Amino acid sequence: MSNLRTINTALPKESAKGRREVDPLGFLTGDAHTYAENLLSDWYANMLHLQKNKKITCDSHKANMLRLLKHASVPPWALKKDHVTKFFESRINKRTGLPLATSTVAVYCSSFRSFQSFALELDRVNEIVREFGIRPDEFITEENSIGVRKEKSGWAPKAWALSEEQIDLLKGA
């Protein structure tokens, strides 16, 4: 794989608390590890510079994506719908039995959708197929983010814009 560049090959850095950071993609080796790092770095740069997201948003999205990848222990191009479902199931509070809050799931889904739309651009898909023989597929869909939709489906506005007829009635009163 001559077209891959190696990024961040230094030893794990010391964190602010003096602990060594663990490579979240440590389950990958060789070209798969390098390509996954590059894919995530390119996505991060795309969010930050082209989409003009704030750095804190980009950091949050990347951290959420790394959590999913670490949980699934597969490269980004091998993620499936089942990985997302199992990820959310693993986040159920063991003490109370409660799932993640709907807003938390929505944040995760936003991160996953952002990466998915970046990774599934045709040129990247073709490159992944050529290099690894795997065609990436959608892993976040309406079905596995249904909790967010169900919660928001009962939402009703506290107020709404008046129609021209309603404004005319108010003027006449």
Backbone as a printed PyTorch tensor [residue, N CA C, xyz], in Angstrom:
tensor([[[  0.8430,  -1.1770,   0.0000],
         [  0.0000,   0.0000,   0.0000],
         [  0.8860,   1.2370,   0.0000]],

        [[  1.2700,   1.6700,  -1.1440],
         [  2.2110,   2.7640,  -1.2700],
         [  1.5840,   4.1330,  -1.0410]],

        [[  0.2700,   4.2350,  -1.0990],
         [ -0.3580,   5.5460,  -0.9890],
         [ -0.7760,   5.8930,   0.4380]],

        [[ -0.3930,   5.0950,   1.4250],
         [ -0.7310,   5.3910,   2.8150],
         [  0.4010,   6.1600,   3.4630]],

        [[  0.0500,   7.1440,   4.2530],
         [  1.0700,   7.8750,   4.9930],
         [  0.9180,   7.5470,   6.4730]],

        [[  2.0040,   7.4570,   7.1580],
         [  1.9760,   7.1410,   8.5720],
         [  1.8640,   8.4330,   9.3570]],

        [[  0.9040,   8.4580,  10.2710],
         [  0.6880,   9.6300,  11.1060],
         [  0.7870,   9.1970,  12.5550]],

        [[  1.3940,  10.0390,  13.3800],
         [  1.3740,   9.8360,  14.8180],
         [  1.9190,   8.4620,  15.2130]],

        [[  3.1460,   8.1920,  14.8220],
         [  3.7330,   6.8920,  15.1460],
         [  4.5830,   6.9470,  16.4080]],

        [[  4.5850,   8.0850,  17.0850],
         [  5.3760,   8.2110,  18.3000],
         [  4.8020,   7.3250,  19.3970]],

        [[  5.5970,   7.1210,  20.4020],
         [  5.1350,   6.3570,  21.5550],
         [  3.9790,   7.0970,  22.2080]],

        [[  3.1540,   6.3800,  22.9750],
         [  2.0420,   7.0650,  23.6510],
         [  2.5430,   8.2310,  24.4950]],

        [[  1.7930,   9.3290,  24.4520],
         [  2.1740,  10.5400,  25.1670],
         [  1.7840,  10.4210,  26.6310]],

        [[  2.4830,  11.1850,  27.4460],
         [  2.0970,  11.2910,  28.8420],
         [  0.9260,  12.2630,  28.9100]],

        [[ -0.1200,  11.8870,  29.5970],
         [ -1.2590,  12.7880,  29.7290],
         [ -0.9630,  13.8110,  30.8100]],

        [[ -1.8680,  14.7430,  30.9810],
         [ -1.6910,  15.7920,  31.9800],
         [ -1.5940,  15.2040,  33.3900]],

        [[ -2.2020,  14.0530,  33.6140],
         [ -2.1890,  13.4270,  34.9380],
         [ -1.0270,  12.4520,  35.0950]],

        [[ -0.1380,  12.3820,  34.0960],
         [  1.0280,  11.5310,  34.2070],
         [  0.8000,  10.0930,  33.7670]],

        [[ -0.3890,   9.7790,  33.2790],
         [ -0.6690,   8.4200,  32.8040],
         [ -0.4000,   8.3360,  31.3200]],

        [[ -0.0180,   7.1640,  30.8640],
         [  0.2090,   6.9690,  29.4270],
         [ -1.1270,   6.7960,  28.7240]],

        [[ -1.2660,   7.4660,  27.5720],
         [ -2.4850,   7.3410,  26.7820],
         [ -2.4460,   6.0270,  26.0130]],

        [[ -3.5760,   5.3800,  25.8970],
         [ -3.6830,   4.1210,  25.1750],
         [ -4.1720,   4.4100,  23.7640]],

        [[ -3.5880,   3.7370,  22.7930],
         [ -3.9990,   3.9070,  21.4060],
         [ -5.3970,   3.3100,  21.2420]],

        [[ -6.4080,   4.1470,  20.9440],
         [ -7.7690,   3.6090,  20.8110],
         [ -7.9300,   2.6740,  19.6180]],

        [[ -7.0020,   2.7400,  18.6790],
         [ -7.0430,   1.8510,  17.5140],
         [ -6.0080,   0.7320,  17.6520]],

        [[ -5.5960,   0.4550,  18.8680],
         [ -4.5740,  -0.5480,  19.1240],
         [ -4.9490,  -1.9480,  18.6640]],

        [[ -6.2180,  -2.2000,  18.4650],
         [ -6.6550,  -3.5170,  17.9970],
         [ -6.3690,  -3.7090,  16.5120]],

        [[ -6.0270,  -2.6260,  15.8040],
         [ -5.6760,  -2.7110,  14.3820],
         [ -4.1550,  -2.7470,  14.2360]],

        [[ -3.6820,  -3.3750,  13.1680],
         [ -2.2470,  -3.4370,  12.9240],
         [ -1.9420,  -3.0650,  11.4760]],

        [[ -0.7020,  -2.7260,  11.2360],
         [ -0.2030,  -2.5080,   9.8840],
         [ -0.9580,  -1.4490,   9.1040]],

        [[ -1.2370,  -1.8020,   7.8370],
         [ -1.8940,  -0.8630,   6.9260],
         [ -3.2960,  -0.4870,   7.3950]],

        [[ -4.0020,  -1.4170,   8.0230],
         [ -5.3530,  -1.1140,   8.5100],
         [ -5.2930,  -0.0320,   9.5840]],

        [[ -4.3110,  -0.1160,  10.4870],
         [ -4.1550,   0.8840,  11.5410],
         [ -3.8250,   2.2400,  10.9350]],

        [[ -2.8700,   2.2640,  10.0140],
         [ -2.4620,   3.5120,   9.3700],
         [ -3.6150,   4.1380,   8.5960]],

        [[ -4.3290,   3.3240,   7.8320],
         [ -5.4350,   3.8510,   7.0400],
         [ -6.5470,   4.3810,   7.9480]],

        [[ -6.8580,   3.6510,   9.0180],
         [ -7.9080,   4.0950,   9.9450],
         [ -7.5210,   5.4220,  10.5930]],

        [[ -6.2650,   5.5520,  11.0270],
         [ -5.8080,   6.8200,  11.6130],
         [ -5.9340,   7.9610,  10.6020]],

        [[ -5.5040,   7.6930,   9.3710],
         [ -5.5740,   8.7210,   8.3270],
         [ -7.0160,   9.0980,   8.0140]],

        [[ -7.8910,   8.1140,   7.9500],
         [ -9.3060,   8.3660,   7.6660],
         [ -9.9190,   9.2420,   8.7500]],

        [[ -9.6330,   8.9170,  10.0060],
         [-10.1630,   9.7150,  11.1190],
         [ -9.5520,  11.1170,  11.1320]],

        [[ -8.2640,  11.2190,  10.8240],
         [ -7.6140,  12.5410,  10.7760],
         [ -8.1880,  13.3980,   9.6530]],

        [[ -8.4100,  12.7860,   8.4970],
         [ -8.9900,  13.5230,   7.3720],
         [-10.4120,  13.9780,   7.6880]],

        [[-11.1810,  13.1240,   8.3470],
         [-12.5510,  13.4720,   8.7520],
         [-12.5240,  14.6410,   9.7340]],

        [[-11.6120,  14.5690,  10.6960],
         [-11.4840,  15.6340,  11.6810],
         [-11.1490,  16.9570,  10.9890]],

        [[-10.1890,  16.9210,  10.0710],
         [ -9.8040,  18.1330,   9.3420],
         [-10.9710,  18.6550,   8.5070]],

        [[-11.7330,  17.7550,   7.9100],
         [-12.9050,  18.1400,   7.1240],
         [-13.9220,  18.8600,   8.0030]],

        [[-14.1960,  18.3050,   9.1820],
         [-15.1610,  18.9470,  10.0890],
         [-14.6760,  20.3130,  10.5380]],

        [[-13.3900,  20.3880,  10.8640],
         [-12.8330,  21.6150,  11.4250],
         [-12.6790,  22.7170,  10.3790]],

        [[-12.1230,  22.3830,   9.2230],
         [-11.7750,  23.4130,   8.2550],
         [-12.8120,  23.6350,   7.1570]],

        [[-13.4140,  22.5640,   6.6650],
         [-14.3760,  22.7220,   5.5730],
         [-15.7940,  22.9670,   6.0870]],

        [[-16.1790,  22.2280,   7.1330],
         [-17.5230,  22.4170,   7.6790],
         [-17.5650,  23.5350,   8.7140]],

        [[-16.3960,  24.0250,   9.1110],
         [-16.2690,  25.1450,  10.0560],
         [-16.8840,  24.8440,  11.4250]],

        [[-16.7860,  23.5870,  11.8640],
         [-17.2380,  23.2470,  13.2150],
         [-16.2220,  23.7570,  14.2290]],

        [[-16.6740,  23.9790,  15.4480],
         [-15.7610,  24.3800,  16.5070],
         [-14.8890,  23.1930,  16.8920]],

        [[-13.7060,  23.4880,  17.4070],
         [-12.7590,  22.4360,  17.7800],
         [-13.3650,  21.5000,  18.8200]],

        [[-14.0950,  22.0320,  19.7690],
         [-14.6880,  21.1990,  20.8150],
         [-15.7170,  20.2150,  20.2320]],

        [[-16.4340,  20.6370,  19.1950],
         [-17.3870,  19.7550,  18.5190],
         [-16.6430,  18.6470,  17.7920]],

        [[-15.5910,  19.0240,  17.0900],
         [-14.7910,  18.0300,  16.3550],
         [-14.1690,  17.0240,  17.3190]],

        [[-13.6380,  17.5170,  18.4320],
         [-13.0380,  16.6240,  19.4330],
         [-14.0780,  15.6540,  19.9840]],

        [[-15.2760,  16.1630,  20.2530],
         [-16.3530,  15.3200,  20.7810],
         [-16.7640,  14.2540,  19.7690]],

        [[-16.9330,  14.6550,  18.5070],
         [-17.3020,  13.6940,  17.4640],
         [-16.2420,  12.6080,  17.3120]],

        [[-14.9820,  13.0170,  17.3040],
         [-13.9060,  12.0390,  17.1390],
         [-13.8550,  11.0850,  18.3400]],

        [[-14.0070,  11.6150,  19.5350],
         [-13.9930,  10.7650,  20.7290],
         [-15.1560,   9.7650,  20.6970]],

        [[-16.3320,  10.2210,  20.2690],
         [-17.4860,   9.3200,  20.1710],
         [-17.2410,   8.2230,  19.1420]],

        [[-16.6430,   8.5840,  18.0340],
         [-16.3580,   7.5980,  16.9890],
         [-15.3190,   6.5930,  17.4650]],

        [[-14.3120,   7.0670,  18.1870],
         [-13.2960,   6.1620,  18.7220],
         [-13.9000,   5.2080,  19.7650]],

        [[-14.8650,   5.6920,  20.5410],
         [-15.5500,   4.8010,  21.4960],
         [-16.2530,   3.6540,  20.7710]],

        [[-16.9410,   3.9980,  19.6810],
         [-17.6330,   2.9590,  18.9050],
         [-16.6300,   1.9740,  18.3040]],

        [[-15.5650,   2.4870,  17.7200],
         [-14.5680,   1.6090,  17.1000],
         [-13.8950,   0.7090,  18.1310]],

        [[-13.5770,   1.2750,  19.2890],
         [-12.9430,   0.4740,  20.3400],
         [-13.8990,  -0.6090,  20.8260]],

        [[-15.1660,  -0.2640,  20.9760],
         [-16.1520,  -1.2430,  21.4260],
         [-16.3420,  -2.3500,  20.3980]],

        [[-16.4260,  -1.9720,  19.1270],
         [-16.6790,  -2.9530,  18.0710],
         [-15.4150,  -3.7400,  17.7020]],

        [[-14.2540,  -3.1480,  17.9390],
         [-12.9580,  -3.7610,  17.5900],
         [-12.8800,  -4.1530,  16.1180]],

        [[-13.3770,  -3.2750,  15.2700],
         [-13.2830,  -3.4670,  13.8220],
         [-12.8100,  -2.1480,  13.2120]],

        [[-12.2020,  -2.2120,  12.0270],
         [-11.8220,  -0.9600,  11.3730],
         [-13.0700,  -0.1720,  10.9720]],

        [[-12.9310,   1.1260,  10.7780],
         [-14.1040,   1.9600,  10.4710],
         [-14.9090,   1.4870,   9.2660]],

        [[-14.2410,   0.9230,   8.2660],
         [-14.9320,   0.5030,   7.0500],
         [-15.6670,  -0.8200,   7.2260]],

        [[-15.4930,  -1.4850,   8.3630],
         [-16.1760,  -2.7550,   8.6110],
         [-17.3310,  -2.6050,   9.5970]],

        [[-17.6320,  -1.3740,  10.0070],
         [-18.7390,  -1.1630,  10.9410],
         [-20.0710,  -1.5620,  10.3110]],

        [[-20.9270,  -2.1790,  11.1230],
         [-22.2560,  -2.6090,  10.6930],
         [-23.2940,  -2.0560,  11.6680]],

        [[-24.5500,  -2.1360,  11.2710],
         [-25.6500,  -1.6570,  12.1150],
         [-25.6320,  -2.3310,  13.4770]],

        [[-25.3160,  -3.6170,  13.4810],
         [-25.3000,  -4.3930,  14.7170],
         [-24.2730,  -3.8520,  15.7160]],

        [[-23.1580,  -3.3100,  15.2230],
         [-22.1500,  -2.7480,  16.1130],
         [-22.7080,  -1.5510,  16.8870]],

        [[-23.4760,  -0.7230,  16.2090],
         [-24.0590,   0.4560,  16.8590],
         [-25.0780,   0.0170,  17.9180]],

        [[-25.9250,  -0.9480,  17.5620],
         [-26.9260,  -1.4450,  18.5050],
         [-26.2510,  -2.0180,  19.7410]],

        [[-25.2380,  -2.8390,  19.5520],
         [-24.5150,  -3.4360,  20.6910],
         [-23.7920,  -2.3720,  21.5070]],

        [[-23.2920,  -1.3270,  20.8410],
         [-22.6370,  -0.2260,  21.5470],
         [-23.6330,   0.4470,  22.4930]],

        [[-24.8250,   0.7680,  21.9880],
         [-25.8290,   1.4050,  22.8410],
         [-26.2930,   0.4690,  23.9560]],

        [[-26.4160,  -0.8110,  23.6560],
         [-26.7930,  -1.7730,  24.6960],
         [-25.7370,  -1.8420,  25.7910]],

        [[-24.4690,  -1.7160,  25.4170],
         [-23.3930,  -1.7830,  26.4100],
         [-23.3800,  -0.5600,  27.3140]],

        [[-24.0270,   0.4940,  26.9000],
         [-24.0620,   1.7400,  27.6800],
         [-25.2280,   1.7830,  28.6730]],

        [[-25.9980,   0.7190,  28.7600],
         [-27.0900,   0.6760,  29.7330],
         [-26.4860,   0.6720,  31.1320]],

        [[-27.0130,   1.5070,  31.9980],
         [-26.5280,   1.5990,  33.3690],
         [-26.7690,   0.2730,  34.0850]],

        [[-25.7100,  -0.3650,  34.5100],
         [-25.8270,  -1.6910,  35.1330],
         [-26.5050,  -1.6420,  36.4960]],

        [[-26.3800,  -0.5300,  37.1880],
         [-26.9910,  -0.4010,  38.5070],
         [-28.4950,  -0.1440,  38.4190]],

        [[-28.8990,   0.7640,  37.5110],
         [-30.3130,   1.1320,  37.4210],
         [-31.0490,   0.4360,  36.2850]],

        [[-30.3020,  -0.0590,  35.3030],
         [-30.9290,  -0.6870,  34.1430],
         [-31.4560,   0.3050,  33.1220]],

        [[-31.1460,   1.5880,  33.3180],
         [-31.6410,   2.6220,  32.4080],
         [-30.6900,   2.8010,  31.2300]],

        [[-31.2480,   3.0150,  30.0370],
         [-30.3940,   3.2810,  28.8680],
         [-29.8730,   4.7160,  28.9140]],

        [[-29.0480,   5.0570,  27.9540],
         [-28.5540,   6.4280,  27.8390],
         [-29.7180,   7.3890,  27.6320]],

        [[-29.5390,   8.6150,  28.0560],
         [-30.5480,   9.6410,  27.8210],
         [-30.6830,   9.8660,  26.3180]],

        [[-31.8600,  10.2300,  25.9080],
         [-32.1300,  10.4470,  24.4830],
         [-31.1960,  11.4920,  23.8910]],

        [[-30.9130,  12.5240,  24.6400],
         [-30.0150,  13.5690,  24.1310],
         [-28.5970,  13.0310,  23.9380]],

        [[-28.1650,  12.1200,  24.8050],
         [-26.8410,  11.5080,  24.6650],
         [-26.7910,  10.6260,  23.4260]],

        [[-27.8350,   9.8500,  23.2120],
         [-27.9110,   9.0090,  22.0130],
         [-27.8980,   9.8890,  20.7690]],

        [[-28.5940,  11.0090,  20.8200],
         [-28.6300,  11.9240,  19.6700],
         [-27.2400,  12.4650,  19.3620]],

        [[-26.4610,  12.7730,  20.3890],
         [-25.0980,  13.2680,  20.1800],
         [-24.2390,  12.1760,  19.5420]],

        [[-24.3320,  10.9520,  20.0760],
         [-23.5940,   9.8320,  19.4780],
         [-23.9950,   9.6450,  18.0120]],

        [[-25.2890,   9.6410,  17.7430],
         [-25.7810,   9.4350,  16.3780],
         [-25.2900,  10.5350,  15.4410]],

        [[-25.2410,  11.7500,  15.9380],
         [-24.7300,  12.8550,  15.1320],
         [-23.2700,  12.6140,  14.7560]],

        [[-22.4740,  12.1680,  15.7130],
         [-21.0670,  11.8630,  15.4500],
         [-20.9420,  10.7450,  14.4280]],

        [[-21.7180,   9.6770,  14.6370],
         [-21.6390,   8.5200,  13.7480],
         [-22.0870,   8.8840,  12.3300]],

        [[-23.1490,   9.6780,  12.2150],
         [-23.6330,  10.0860,  10.8850],
         [-22.6120,  10.9630,  10.1700]],

        [[-21.9730,  11.8440,  10.9200],
         [-20.9660,  12.7090,  10.3280],
         [-19.8290,  11.8790,   9.7390]],

        [[-19.3300,  10.9250,  10.5160],
         [-18.2540,  10.0760,  10.0050],
         [-18.7420,   9.2190,   8.8410]],

        [[-19.9320,   8.6710,   8.9820],
         [-20.4740,   7.8050,   7.9310],
         [-20.5880,   8.5570,   6.6060]],

        [[-21.0900,   9.7800,   6.6320],
         [-21.2420,  10.5250,   5.3830],
         [-19.8830,  10.8470,   4.7750]],

        [[-18.8800,  11.0830,   5.6080],
         [-17.5290,  11.3350,   5.1060],
         [-16.9270,  10.0570,   4.5150]],

        [[-17.0300,   8.9580,   5.2530],
         [-16.3940,   7.7020,   4.8350],
         [-17.0720,   7.0750,   3.6250]],

        [[-18.3630,   7.3540,   3.4260],
         [-19.0880,   6.7250,   2.3280],
         [-19.1000,   7.5590,   1.0440]],

        [[-18.2570,   8.5800,   0.9940],
         [-18.1000,   9.3050,  -0.2680],
         [-17.4480,   8.3520,  -1.2640]],

        [[-17.8840,   8.4080,  -2.4880],
         [-17.5400,   7.4020,  -3.4960],
         [-16.0390,   7.1630,  -3.6530]],

        [[-15.2460,   8.2250,  -3.6660],
         [-13.8100,   8.0270,  -3.8490],
         [-13.1840,   7.2560,  -2.6950]],

        [[-13.6550,   7.5100,  -1.4750],
         [-13.1410,   6.7680,  -0.3190],
         [-13.5980,   5.3230,  -0.3420]],

        [[-14.8510,   5.1030,  -0.6840],
         [-15.3690,   3.7300,  -0.7660],
         [-14.5530,   2.9260,  -1.7710]],

        [[-14.3040,   3.5080,  -2.9350],
         [-13.5280,   2.8070,  -3.9610],
         [-12.1070,   2.5100,  -3.4910]],

        [[-11.5070,   3.4440,  -2.7780],
         [-10.1520,   3.2250,  -2.2640],
         [-10.1390,   2.1110,  -1.2220]],

        [[-11.1200,   2.0750,  -0.3480],
         [-11.2010,   1.0320,   0.6780],
         [-11.4150,  -0.3350,   0.0400]],

        [[-12.2690,  -0.3990,  -0.9500],
         [-12.5020,  -1.6600,  -1.6590],
         [-11.2070,  -2.1240,  -2.3270]],

        [[-10.5140,  -1.1940,  -2.9460],
         [ -9.2640,  -1.5410,  -3.6300],
         [ -8.1930,  -2.0160,  -2.6400]],

        [[ -8.0870,  -1.3550,  -1.4820],
         [ -7.0290,  -1.6740,  -0.5240],
         [ -7.3510,  -2.8630,   0.3750]],

        [[ -8.6290,  -2.9790,   0.8000],
         [ -8.9680,  -3.9770,   1.8200],
         [ -9.9960,  -5.0050,   1.3600]],

        [[-10.5690,  -4.8120,   0.1940],
         [-11.5250,  -5.7770,  -0.3330],
         [-12.8590,  -5.7980,   0.4030]],

        [[-13.1630,  -4.7230,   1.1080],
         [-14.4160,  -4.6140,   1.8610],
         [-15.1330,  -3.3500,   1.4010]],

        [[-16.4230,  -3.4690,   1.0920],
         [-17.2120,  -2.3020,   0.7190],
         [-17.9130,  -1.7850,   1.9750]],

        [[-17.5340,  -0.5670,   2.4340],
         [-18.2040,   0.0000,   3.6050],
         [-19.6940,   0.1950,   3.3450]],

        [[-20.4780,   0.0890,   4.3920],
         [-21.9190,   0.2230,   4.2820],
         [-22.4210,   1.1360,   5.3960]],

        [[-23.6630,   1.5650,   5.2980],
         [-24.2600,   2.3830,   6.3550],
         [-24.2910,   1.5780,   7.6460]],

        [[-23.8830,   2.2190,   8.7340],
         [-23.9540,   1.5520,  10.0290],
         [-24.8670,   2.2970,  10.9930]],

        [[-25.2080,   3.5180,  10.6820],
         [-26.1700,   4.2650,  11.4970],
         [-27.3560,   4.5930,  10.6010]],

        [[-28.5270,   4.1190,  11.0080],
         [-29.7270,   4.2640,  10.1990],
         [-30.8910,   4.6950,  11.0770]],

        [[-32.0410,   4.8300,  10.4640],
         [-33.2540,   5.1620,  11.2140],
         [-33.5730,   4.0850,  12.2490]],

        [[-33.3040,   2.8290,  11.9080],
         [-33.6660,   1.7220,  12.7970],
         [-32.8450,   1.7090,  14.0870]],

        [[-31.5270,   1.9080,  13.9790],
         [-30.7250,   1.7910,  15.1900],
         [-30.5610,   3.1170,  15.9360]],

        [[-31.2290,   4.1530,  15.4900],
         [-31.2770,   5.3930,  16.2620],
         [-32.7350,   5.7500,  16.5530]],

        [[-33.5660,   4.7390,  16.6470],
         [-35.0140,   4.9090,  16.7960],
         [-35.4010,   5.6050,  18.1050]],

        [[-34.5980,   5.4210,  19.1600],
         [-34.9160,   6.0580,  20.4370],
         [-35.0080,   7.5580,  20.3240]],

        [[-34.1650,   8.1330,  19.5100],
         [-34.1670,   9.5800,  19.3130],
         [-35.4400,   9.9930,  18.5910]],

        [[-35.8030,   9.2600,  17.5630],
         [-37.0060,   9.5970,  16.7940],
         [-38.2600,   9.4660,  17.6420]],

        [[-38.3470,   8.3950,  18.4510],
         [-39.5470,   8.1900,  19.2620],
         [-39.7040,   9.3130,  20.2830]],

        [[-38.6320,   9.7300,  20.8910],
         [-38.6850,  10.7840,  21.8960],
         [-39.1130,  12.1040,  21.2750]],

        [[-38.5820,  12.4040,  20.1170],
         [-38.8730,  13.6850,  19.4780],
         [-40.2130,  13.6900,  18.7530]],

        [[-40.7910,  12.5170,  18.5070],
         [-42.0480,  12.4830,  17.7650],
         [-43.1990,  13.0830,  18.5680]],

        [[-43.0930,  13.1020,  19.8970],
         [-44.1380,  13.6880,  20.7260],
         [-43.9340,  15.1740,  20.9650]],

        [[-42.9160,  15.7360,  20.3590],
         [-42.5840,  17.1280,  20.5720],
         [-43.6120,  18.0270,  19.9080]],

        [[-43.9960,  19.0790,  20.5990],
         [-44.9180,  20.0680,  20.0320],
         [-44.3630,  21.4550,  20.3490]],

        [[-44.4790,  22.3910,  19.4270],
         [-43.9290,  23.7220,  19.6760],
         [-44.7200,  24.4510,  20.7600]],

        [[-44.0150,  25.2990,  21.5040],
         [-44.6820,  26.1040,  22.5160],
         [-45.4240,  27.2680,  21.8580]],

        [[-44.9720,  27.6460,  20.6970],
         [-45.6030,  28.7290,  19.9440],
         [-45.3280,  28.4870,  18.4650]],

        [[-46.0320,  29.1990,  17.6100],
         [-45.8270,  29.0320,  16.1770],
         [-46.0770,  30.3650,  15.4990]],

        [[-45.6180,  30.4680,  14.2890],
         [-45.8130,  31.6950,  13.5220],
         [-47.2800,  31.8180,  13.1290]],

        [[-47.7770,  33.0300,  13.1640],
         [-49.1690,  33.2680,  12.7840],
         [-49.3050,  33.3060,  11.2680]],

        [[-50.4150,  32.7910,  10.7980],
         [-50.7000,  32.8680,   9.3610],
         [-51.1980,  34.2790,   9.0420]],

        [[-51.2710,  34.6010,   7.7570],
         [-51.7520,  35.9240,   7.3510],
         [-53.1940,  36.1370,   7.8160]],

        [[-54.0140,  35.1060,   7.7790],
         [-55.4120,  35.2160,   8.2190],
         [-55.4820,  35.5470,   9.7150]],

        [[-54.6250,  34.8890,  10.5090],
         [-54.6210,  35.1390,  11.9470],
         [-54.1660,  36.5660,  12.2450]],

        [[-53.1900,  37.0570,  11.4930],
         [-52.7220,  38.4310,  11.6840],
         [-53.8280,  39.4100,  11.3290]],

        [[-54.5480,  39.1470,  10.2380],
         [-55.6610,  40.0220,   9.8440],
         [-56.7350,  40.0340,  10.9090]],

        [[-57.0290,  38.8810,  11.5270],
         [-58.0170,  38.8200,  12.5950],
         [-57.5970,  39.6470,  13.7990]],

        [[-56.2980,  39.6120,  14.1270],
         [-55.7890,  40.3890,  15.2420],
         [-55.8700,  41.8900,  14.9710]],

        [[-55.6010,  42.2680,  13.7390],
         [-55.6710,  43.6840,  13.3480],
         [-57.0990,  44.1940,  13.4410]],

        [[-58.0410,  43.3340,  13.0780],
         [-59.4540,  43.7180,  13.0790],
         [-60.0410,  43.7630,  14.4740]],

        [[-59.4310,  43.1780,  15.4520],
         [-59.9920,  43.1130,  16.8000],
         [-59.6900,  44.3240,  17.6210]]])
